[in-house]
Amino acid sequence: MSPEEIKDLQLVGKYIQPETREVDGVLLTKIICDNWDNIWNFQAKPDDLLIASYAKAGTTWTQEIVDMIQNDGDVQKCQRASTFDRHPFIEWALPPPLNSGLDLANKMPSPRTMKTHLPVQLLPPSFWKENSKIIYVARNPKDLLVSYYHFSRMTKMMPDPGTWEEYIEAFKAGKVLWGSWYDHVKGWWDVKDQHRILYLFYEDMKEDPKREIQKILKFLEKEMPEEVLNKIIYHTSFDVMKQNPMANYSTWPTVLMDQSISPFMRKGMPGDWKNYFTVAQNEEFDKDYQKKMAGSTLTFRTEI
Ligand SMILES: Nc1ncnc2c1ncn2[C@@H]1O[C@H](COP(=O)(O)OS(=O)(=O)O)[C@@H](OP(=O)(O)O)[C@H]1O
């Protein structure tokens, strides 16, 4: 992003309202809802790759891994642009002169790699029709909630999260952007075997990045020498990505993300939720979780 564009962004920033609306009961920003027809009618292609997730599940990490794989471990090539511009975020509509995800996607030559946080029922149907490959990444709800709370405090593009106590309740009720986490992870889980979907877990990636990167390689039908694989593991580690301006959103102006409040690459640590949930909040959360996830074969690890 050039300094000129950043200046424009700062002018535009004051027009960014964290207003929300719903599409089929799913809370989204007003700008996304106003643009919904275009998003729904987005034309996917058979050689598209979509990285899908609920917000704060490890999307950027997965994007960096995929980009490194696609570029055979060439770090310089992966520094060609920020994550947002390398992989269009299909539903993320911003006012001009900012690029909307759809504009970027439509301009991008094939094969395209894109990102979405949409729940499965709101995915543009052309992705199913074209049988595009999808990598879904899921993260345990407690760490995700903590991450989402901090992100919502530092970004001006989302509604104010309120107090920690209020935010836990909003999250449990699904009254946060992109709707219910519970429905999101279950919805994608339930269709994973009917389409070309690789379902990954943040905690598994943290536990054994090599094993999980190998799953992605297989899914993308790629092979690579051990030394390139090791380079990818290193380049996509939390500490290295935290210092990478093309992955840590530091090129974005503070009017959109004020990283002095909380950095985008915050902790990257499974189990951090224990520093935030009280014993009572944790018990309440678990009780509610059991109800909402009852009957599903999907399970999460809240620490590794
Ligand atoms: N390489 C690596 N290793 C471990 N963890 C990582 C990595 N990269 C990003 N992160 C952490 O992922 C969280 C951000 O999630 P997303 O990228 O999905 O956010 S977004 O919804 O796309 O804005 C956010 O989690 P928290 O640190 O818990 O807030 C990031 O720090």
The ligand as an SDF file (V2000), in Angstrom:
LIG
                    3D

 31 33  0  0  0  0  0  0  0  0999 V2000
    2.0500  -18.0390   12.7420 N   0  0  0  0  0  0  0  0  0  0  0  0
    1.1350  -18.0130   13.6950 C   0  0  0  0  0  0  0  0  0  0  0  0
    1.1610  -18.9150   14.7040 N   0  0  0  0  0  0  0  0  0  0  0  0
    0.2270  -18.8990   15.6830 C   0  0  0  0  0  0  0  0  0  0  0  0
   -0.8020  -17.9990   15.7430 N   0  0  0  0  0  0  0  0  0  0  0  0
   -0.8530  -17.0850   14.7420 C   0  0  0  0  0  0  0  0  0  0  0  0
    0.0690  -17.0470   13.6830 C   0  0  0  0  0  0  0  0  0  0  0  0
   -0.2650  -16.0250   12.8660 N   0  0  0  0  0  0  0  0  0  0  0  0
   -1.3520  -15.4500   13.3930 C   0  0  0  0  0  0  0  0  0  0  0  0
   -1.7110  -16.0710   14.5220 N   0  0  0  0  0  0  0  0  0  0  0  0
   -2.8140  -15.7400   15.4350 C   0  0  0  0  0  0  0  0  0  0  0  0
   -4.0710  -15.9300   14.8020 O   0  0  0  0  0  0  0  0  0  0  0  0
   -5.0050  -14.9750   15.3320 C   0  0  0  0  0  0  0  0  0  0  0  0
   -5.5350  -14.1200   14.2010 C   0  0  0  0  0  0  0  0  0  0  0  0
   -6.4600  -14.9370   13.5080 O   0  0  0  0  0  0  0  0  0  0  0  0
   -6.8820  -14.6740   11.9970 P   0  0  0  0  0  0  0  0  0  0  0  0
   -5.6860  -14.5570   11.1500 O   0  0  0  0  0  0  0  0  0  0  0  0
   -7.8820  -15.7170   11.6730 O   0  0  0  0  0  0  0  0  0  0  0  0
   -7.5810  -13.2580   12.1050 O   0  0  0  0  0  0  0  0  0  0  0  0
   -8.5700  -12.6310   11.0220 S   0  0  0  0  0  0  0  0  0  0  0  0
   -9.9220  -13.0650   11.3990 O   0  0  0  0  0  0  0  0  0  0  0  0
   -8.2040  -13.0880    9.6950 O   0  0  0  0  0  0  0  0  0  0  0  0
   -8.4210  -11.1720   11.2040 O   0  0  0  0  0  0  0  0  0  0  0  0
   -4.2340  -14.1700   16.3750 C   0  0  0  0  0  0  0  0  0  0  0  0
   -4.4030  -14.8860   17.5900 O   0  0  0  0  0  0  0  0  0  0  0  0
   -4.1710  -14.2750   19.0490 P   0  0  0  0  0  0  0  0  0  0  0  0
   -2.6960  -14.0500   19.1850 O   0  0  0  0  0  0  0  0  0  0  0  0
   -4.6480  -15.3000   20.0060 O   0  0  0  0  0  0  0  0  0  0  0  0
   -4.9670  -13.0100   19.1360 O   0  0  0  0  0  0  0  0  0  0  0  0
   -2.8320  -14.2700   15.8270 C   0  0  0  0  0  0  0  0  0  0  0  0
   -1.8170  -13.9690   16.7500 O   0  0  0  0  0  0  0  0  0  0  0  0
  1  2  1  0
  2  3  1  0
  2  7  2  0
  3  4  2  0
  4  5  1  0
  5  6  2  0
  6  7  1  0
  6 10  1  0
  7  8  1  0
  8  9  2  0
  9 10  1  0
 10 11  1  0
 11 12  1  0
 11 30  1  0
 12 13  1  0
 13 14  1  0
 13 24  1  0
 14 15  1  0
 15 16  1  0
 16 17  2  0
 16 18  1  0
 16 19  1  0
 19 20  1  0
 20 21  2  0
 20 22  2  0
 20 23  1  0
 24 25  1  0
 24 30  1  0
 25 26  1  0
 26 27  2  0
 26 28  1  0
 26 29  1  0
 30 31  1  0
M  END
$$$$
